[in-house]
Amino acid sequence: MKETDIRRYAGLMKELGLTGLEITEENSKVRLERSISAPVRETVYSVPESAGSAQTTPTTAGAKDYISVESPIVGVFYAAPTENADPYVSIGDKVKKGQTLCIVEAMKLMNEIASEEDGIISEICVTDGQVVEYGTELFRIRK
């Protein structure tokens, strides 16, 4: 198979949003795979200081009144231990250092991601079942 054909197939994968493609032509077989990055978030919402208010307020992305919890590995983000279980944490929950926040599955291994500090969950940055990469922001915890 020619390099131009492979490039054409790679472009087609990107255009169609495919993560894998296998092509068999005569005596050759090629498998192309790619990872999809997390979508860029335009607006960040945080939990207001007063617990009685149910309103959310936008904050600037440059503000550092929170702790960012990032994925240490590439894998699939799971908010709960099983499909029908309650999530480990929700927005507004108080968390302690060492408390499990989520699971990132990598190569059939379930890796628990724990909080490194005490705080309040102000944002969950990814969705359940989303593929995350190393360094993808998973949570924001207000100090």
C-alpha positions as CSV (number, residue, x, y, z in Angstrom):
1,M,0.0,0.0,0.0
2,K,1.3,3.4,-0.9
3,E,1.9,6.2,1.6
4,T,-0.5,8.5,-0.2
5,D,-3.3,5.9,0.3
6,I,-2.5,5.6,4.0
7,R,-2.6,9.4,4.3
8,R,-5.9,9.5,2.5
9,Y,-7.4,6.9,4.9
10,A,-6.0,8.8,7.9
11,G,-7.7,12.0,6.6
12,L,-11.0,10.0,6.2
13,M,-10.7,8.7,9.7
14,K,-10.4,12.2,11.1
15,E,-13.2,13.5,8.9
16,L,-15.6,10.8,10.1
17,G,-14.4,10.8,13.7
18,L,-13.2,7.2,13.6
19,T,-10.7,5.9,16.1
20,G,-9.7,2.8,14.2
21,L,-9.7,1.5,10.6
22,E,-8.4,-1.7,9.1
23,I,-7.8,-2.0,5.3
24,T,-7.0,-5.2,3.5
25,E,-5.9,-4.9,-0.2
26,E,-4.6,-7.9,-2.1
27,N,-1.6,-9.1,0.0
28,S,-1.3,-6.2,2.4
29,K,-3.2,-5.4,5.6
30,V,-3.0,-2.0,7.4
31,R,-4.6,-1.0,10.7
32,L,-4.7,2.7,11.6
33,E,-5.6,3.9,15.1
34,R,-5.8,7.3,16.7
35,S,-7.0,8.8,20.0
36,I,-9.5,11.5,20.3
37,S,-8.7,14.4,22.7
38,A,-11.1,15.8,25.2
39,P,-13.2,18.7,23.8
40,V,-12.1,22.2,24.7
41,R,-14.3,23.9,27.3
42,E,-15.3,27.5,26.7
43,T,-16.9,28.3,30.0
44,V,-16.1,27.0,33.5
45,Y,-18.9,26.8,36.1
46,S,-18.2,26.7,39.8
47,V,-20.2,26.1,42.9
48,P,-21.1,29.4,44.7
49,E,-19.7,30.1,48.1
50,S,-23.2,30.1,49.8
51,A,-24.5,26.6,50.1
52,G,-28.2,27.8,50.0
53,S,-27.9,29.1,46.4
54,A,-28.5,26.6,43.6
55,Q,-27.2,29.1,41.0
56,T,-23.9,28.5,39.1
57,T,-21.6,31.4,38.2
58,P,-19.0,31.5,35.5
59,T,-15.4,32.0,36.5
60,T,-12.4,32.9,34.5
61,A,-10.1,30.0,33.5
62,G,-7.1,31.9,34.8
63,A,-8.3,31.9,38.4
64,K,-6.4,29.6,40.6
65,D,-8.7,29.3,43.7
66,Y,-9.0,25.6,42.9
67,I,-6.8,22.4,42.7
68,S,-6.8,20.8,39.3
69,V,-6.9,16.9,39.4
70,E,-5.4,15.6,36.1
71,S,-5.4,12.1,34.7
72,P,-2.0,10.4,35.3
73,I,-2.6,7.9,32.5
74,V,-4.4,7.4,29.2
75,G,-7.7,5.5,29.6
76,V,-11.4,5.6,30.0
77,F,-12.9,7.8,32.8
78,Y,-15.6,6.3,35.0
79,A,-17.4,8.4,37.6
80,A,-18.8,5.3,39.5
81,P,-17.5,1.9,40.5
82,T,-20.1,0.1,38.4
83,E,-22.6,1.1,35.7
84,N,-25.7,1.5,37.9
85,A,-23.9,2.8,41.1
86,D,-23.8,6.3,42.4
87,P,-20.8,8.4,41.3
88,Y,-17.9,8.6,43.7
89,V,-18.3,12.4,43.9
90,S,-20.7,15.1,42.7
91,I,-20.4,18.8,42.3
92,G,-20.6,20.4,45.8
93,D,-19.3,17.3,47.7
94,K,-16.6,17.7,50.4
95,V,-13.7,15.5,49.8
96,K,-10.8,14.4,52.0
97,K,-7.2,13.7,51.0
98,G,-6.9,10.1,49.8
99,Q,-10.7,9.8,48.9
100,T,-11.4,8.1,45.6
101,L,-12.8,10.5,43.0
102,C,-13.1,8.3,40.0
103,I,-11.6,5.4,38.0
104,V,-9.5,5.5,34.9
105,E,-9.5,2.2,33.1
106,A,-6.3,1.4,31.1
107,M,-5.7,-1.9,29.5
108,K,-8.5,-3.6,31.5
109,L,-6.9,-2.3,34.8
110,M,-9.1,-0.1,37.0
111,N,-7.0,2.7,38.4
112,E,-8.5,4.6,41.3
113,I,-7.8,8.4,41.2
114,A,-7.7,9.9,44.7
115,S,-7.8,13.5,45.9
116,E,-4.5,14.9,46.9
117,E,-6.0,17.6,49.2
118,D,-9.2,18.3,51.2
119,G,-11.7,20.6,49.4
120,I,-15.1,20.8,47.6
121,I,-15.7,19.5,44.1
122,S,-16.4,22.6,42.1
123,E,-16.3,21.0,38.6
124,I,-16.3,17.7,36.9
125,C,-14.5,18.4,33.6
126,V,-15.1,15.1,31.7
127,T,-18.1,12.9,31.1
128,D,-18.6,9.2,32.2
129,G,-17.1,6.9,29.6
130,Q,-14.9,9.6,28.0
131,V,-11.4,8.7,26.8
132,V,-8.9,10.8,28.6
133,E,-5.2,11.4,27.9
134,Y,-2.3,12.0,30.3
135,G,-2.8,15.4,31.8
136,T,-6.5,15.8,31.0
137,E,-8.2,17.8,33.7
138,L,-10.7,15.6,35.5
139,F,-11.9,17.7,38.4
140,R,-11.5,21.1,40.0
141,I,-11.5,21.1,43.8
142,R,-12.0,24.4,45.6
143,K,-9.6,24.8,48.6
